[in-house]
């Protein structure tokens, strides 16, 4: 049976597309007709199918093969022409307000990146400082950074494929954070990315708090598999996973990690690798791992793996709090106070952590080919933060093989990625990945076929 679709026009009134010069309008139009059109179409479709329970990035395109979006010029700016758009994004023929705002974000960010980064922009993507400047400019263009506001943005990481009890727990933690005046930033998708936002909305309403931020940060390779949840009121699309991760740690004031799969492991290794760099030894960065009582074994396993690979220095940078939402919120509030004091002493901005040293190994994009995955240096004869960088790449490759279209295509064509390294690290990695599969943390939909092979 054919799915119901809608043909309509949308006139953006928010999100930075309401006041534009003719030149800016022309550039936006060029994005929708030039080389970025397929990217724009794919990301727009992900937003219009927000709330779907499918993490196959190709599913939406297969369900709506005739969907199209065009950005057209008019006297007062732009309008979007949607053809064969999913009817689920509309009520009585009118697009849902939140979906319209997210659609504007998609056009805004893809156009900005195409113009400033891929074209003749002023950004230098060959240096660490240039990449950081690019991250800053994209976030500023998205209007998500707030000056003259005390540190209150908590980043929540965790899986899109989690149990009901874990999801309910993330809501409770979000509720406790919201009661204490904290805003939420996640990867914008379902599961542990949605729960904290949902809990915080209730708490913010109870406190009669206004101007609340529910920021979702994603990237083109992942948005189709993890479409934005309906609570996100600020969506940012970064060019790649490395800039997405940098946006999280530069803008967030503290991070909470809920149970997840390989994507969550990648995020943990990214942050710990940065915090283990000698230049960041004195930088306060509250980091809490938490979940319900049933998730205790999950974090014990994560803790063992981190101590085995990165040492006790890594474990000193995080707390593990099980089944204690109030304790998590209090720990985060105390941590944010230390962040505020440190930023004041260092004369650093509250809205962007310029002082955090992020090595180039964590910044330059990693394209997971079979050759690169097999060549990762997963051995101990190197500083811990350098080992963390390649472990992060290994997990990033598995994420690509699981839910990113390019990675899935490579695995289908050439077989599973091969991962090799120190035997004890490989054994621990294999055990952890097998547990992710057994606990159904890899994918929401269908049976999981491993996209990797650990040479243990």
N, C-alpha and C positions, 0 to 999 in steps of 0.2 A: 504494500500500500504506500502510495506517494505521501511524503510528509507535507504538511501545510506550509506554505511560504507566503511572503508579503513583498510587494513592490512599493517603495515609498521614497519620500525625500525627507531629509533631516537638515535643520538649520541650526548649527552650533551657536549657543549663547554663552557657554562657559568653557573653562579649561584652556584659555589662552588663544583661542581661534576667533574671538569676537571682535578684536581690534587688530586689523592687519593692513599692511601696505599692499599696494597692487603687486609689487615685486614678490612679497611673501605669498600672496595668493597664487601667483603664477608658479612658484616653486612647489607649493602644495599640489597644484593640479598636475605638475610634471611627475610627481611621485606616483600618483595614481595611474598614470599612463605610461611611465617609463619602466626602467629595470627593476624598480621596487614594487611594482604592482602586485606580483604574486605574493610577496612577503606581506604587503598591506592586506590583501584579500584573506590570507591565512590567519593573520592576527585578528582582523575584524570578525571573522567567522568564529574564532575562539571566544571573543567577548559576547557575541550574539547567542552562543550556546552555553553561556555561563550557567553553572549548576548541573551540567550533565555529568553522569557517573561513568565516564569512559576515559581511560588514560592512553588510548592509542591515538597518536597525533594525526593519523590518516583517517580516523573514523568520521570526523565532522565533514571533511571534504568529500568522503564517499556518500554520506547521507545528503549533502547539499552540493552536488557537483556543479550546479548552474548558478550558484551564488556569485554575485559580483558587487563591487563597490567602486564608485567613481567620485572624485573630488572635483567639483565644478565651480567656476568663478561666477560671482554675481556682484551687484553694485555695492553691497555692504559686507563683503567677505566671501565666504564659501558656503556651499551646501553639499551634502552627501546624497548621492543617488544609489539606493540599495535595490538590487534586483534579486528576486528569489531568496530573500532573507528568511531565516528560521522564524516561524510564527511564535515560538516560545518567548521571543524577546519583546512581544507586543501585547497590549491589552486593549481590546476593542479598537484595533487598528492604530493605536498610538504606542510608540516605543516607550518602554519602561524608562523612567528618568535616570536611574543609576546606570543602566546599560548605555544610554545615550552619552553620559559623561565619560564612561570608559571607552566608548568608541572614539570620542574626541581625543582622549589620551593616546590611543593607538596611532591616529593620524599625526598628531603633534610630534610624538617621539620618533616615529619612523621618518617623517619629513625632516626633522631637526638633525637626526643622525646622518641621513643621506646627504644633507646640505653641508653640515659642519665637519663630519668625520670622513665620509667616503669621498666627498668632493674636494674642492680647493680650500677647505677650512683652515683655521689657524692652529689646529691642535697637532701636537707632535706625538704620535702613537708609537714612536720608537724609543721613548725614554720613560722612566718611571714617573717623573714629575709631570710629563705630558699626559700620560694616561690618567693620573690623578686629577689633573685639570679638566680632562674630558669628562670624567665621572661627575665632578663638581658642576660643570656647565650643563650637563643633561639634567641633573637634579634641580638646578636653579631654574632651568627652562620649564621644568614640570611644576614649579612653584610648591615644592614640598618642604623646603627648608624654611624654618621660622626663626628669625633673629629676635633677640631680647626675650627669649623664653627659656626658663630653667630646664636642665636635662630631664626629659620625661618620656623619651621614645624607647620602648622596649621591643627588640626584635625577637620574634618567636620562630624557631626552626622546628621541623618535625615532618613526619611522613604524610603523604596524601592517602596512603593505604594503611589505615590503622583500625583497631578494634573499636567497638562502640564505647566500651568503658574508658579507653584512652581518649577518645574524642570528648566524652563528657568531662573528663578530668581537665582537658585543655580549656574547656569553657569555664570551669570553676576557677582555674588559675587566672584566666582573662578577667573574670568578674572581680577577683581580689585585686588585681592590678588596676582595674578601672576605678574601684572604690578609693584607691590611693592616688588618683589623678594621673595615671600613666596612659600614654597613647600606645598603639600597637602597630607594628610593622611586620609583615610576613612575606612569604613568597607568592601570596595572593590566591593560591589554589584551595582545594578542599582539605578535609582532614585536620591535621594540626595547624594548618595555615588559616583555617576558617574558625575553628573553635575559640581561640583566644579573642578574636574580634567579636564573636557573638556574645561571649560572656561580658566583655568590656562594654558593649552597647547598653546592656541592662544596668550595669553599675554606673556608667556615665549619666544615664537617664535618672537614676536614683539620686545622684549627687547634683542634678540639674547643671551638669557641666556642658559647656558649649564649645564649638570650635574643635571638636574631637577629630583626631587623625586615625584612620584605618588605612595605612599605606601598604600597597602591594607592589613588590618589585619583581619583575620577571624578565625574560629574554625571549627572542623569537623562536629559539629551538625548543623551548619548554612550554610556551603558553598554550599550544594546541593540545598538549597532554594534560596540563593543569590550568584549565580556563579560570579566569578570575571569579572568586566567590562574590555573592551579591552584596556583601557588607563593605567591600573595598570602596573607599570614597576618594582615594588618590592612587592612580595606577601609573607606574613608570616602567617603560620597556627599555632595558639597557641593551647594548649591541651584542653582548656575549656573556657567558657565565662568569668569567673573571671580573668583568666590570660590574656585574650584578652583585657578586660577593663583596667587592670593594665598596659598593654603595651601601650595603648592609652595615659593614663595620665602620665606615666613615661617618654615617649619619646616625646609627643607633648608639644609645648610651649604655646599654647592657643587653645581654642575650640570654634567652631561655631556650633550652633544647628539650623537646619532647621526643618520645620514641619515633623512630622512622626507619628508613632503609638506607640504600647506598647514597642517595642524595644528601641525607642528613649526615652520614659519615663524612662525605666530602666537605660539607660545611664545617663540621667539627675540626677536621684536619686543617682546613684553610685557616680558621681563626687561631688554633693552637700553634700552627706553624709560624704565624705572624707574632703571636705573643711570646714565643720562645726566642725570637731574634733578640740578641743582646741589647739593641737600641730601645727595645720596648720593655725592658726588665722592670722599670719603675712606673709604667703606665697602668693606672687602674682600669680594669675592664671587667665588670661583674658578669660572670658566666655560671649559670645554674643548669644542671641536668635534672629533669624531674619527670615523674609519671606516676600512675596509680600503683598500688601495692603489687598488682599482677605484673607490672613492668620492671620490678626490681632486678630480676635475672638479666633482663636486656641491658640495663645500665652496668651491672656487674661485668658482663661480657665486654661492653664498650670500654670500661675502666681497665680491665685486664689487657685489652689490645693496645690501648694508649700507653700504659706503663711499659709493656713489652717493647713497643716500637720507639716511643719518644722519651721514656724514662719518667722518674718521679717528678722532675721539674715541670712536666706537662700537667700532671695530676694536681699540682699545687695551684694551678690557674683556674680550677673549676670546683664547684661544690655539687654533691649529689644529694638531693632532698627527695625522698620517696613519700608519696601520699600525704603531702603537706602543702596545700595551696596557699594557706596564710603565711607559712614560713617562707615559701618562695617569694611571695609579694614583699614581705618585710625585708628579706635578704636583698632583693632588687632595689627597694627604696633606699636601704642603707648604702648599697653600692653606688647608686646615682648621686648620693650626697658626696661621696669621695670623688666621683668623676667631676662634679661641679667645682669642688675645692681645687682639684688638680688643674682644671682648665683655667680657673681664675689665676692660679699661681703662674701658669705657663703663658698666660695671656692668649690662650687659644679659644677659638669660637666654640660655642655650645652646639651650633647646628651642623658642624662638619669637623671631623677629627683630623685636622691637618698634621698634628704632631705624631700620629701613628706611622711607624716605619713599615712599609709593605715592600718586601724584596721583589725584584723583577720576576723571579720564578713564579710568583703568585699572580702576576699581572698580565703577562703576555698570553694570548689565547693558545690553548692546547687543542689541536685537532686530533681526536683519537682515531688514528689509523692502526692497522694491525702491526705495522713496523714500529710505530712509536710506542704502542702499548707494550710490545715485547722488549723494547729497549729501555724501559724505565729503570732507574737505579734504586732498587728496593733493598739496599744493603745498609748495614749499620756503620760502615767506615766513612762516616760523613757527619757533619753537625745535625742535630735533631731537627732544626727548622728546614734544612735541605731535604732530609728524608721525608718530612711531612709534606713538602711540596710535591714530591713524586707519588707519595701515597694518595694525595689529593687528586692527582692526575689519573691514577688508576681507578679510583671511584668515579671520577668524572667520565671516564671512558665507559664504565659499566652503565652509568645513567644514560649516556648517549645510546648505547646498545639496547637499553630497555625502552626508552620513551621518545628519543629524538629521531626524526625521520631519516636524517643522513646516516646516523649510527646504525639504525635498524637495517638500512639498505646495505651497508658494508658487511654486517654480520650475515645477512641473508646470502650475500654474494660470495664471501670468503670464509665463512664459518666463524666460530667464537674467537674472541680476543684471547691471546696467550699472556699470562701474567707470571713472571718469574722473579726470584729474589732469594734472600736468606731463607733457609729451610724452616726455621722456627717462625719467622714472620709469615711465610706462605702457609704453614699449617694453621696458624691462628687466623689468618685471613680467610682460609678455606672454611674453617669451622664457623666463623662469623657470617660469611655469605650464605652458607647452607642454612643457618638458623633464620636468616632473613627470608629465604625461600620458604622454609617450613612454616614460618609465622605469617606468610602471605604479605610481606612488606615490600615486595618488588613491584607488583602491579595490582590494580583494582580488577581489571577485566580479563577473563580468560585464564587458561593455564599458563604458568610461567615456564619458558624455555631459557635456560641460562645462555647469556651472550658472551660468556667468558669461560676460560679454563685455567685454573690455578695449577702451576707446575710445582707441586709440593714434594 
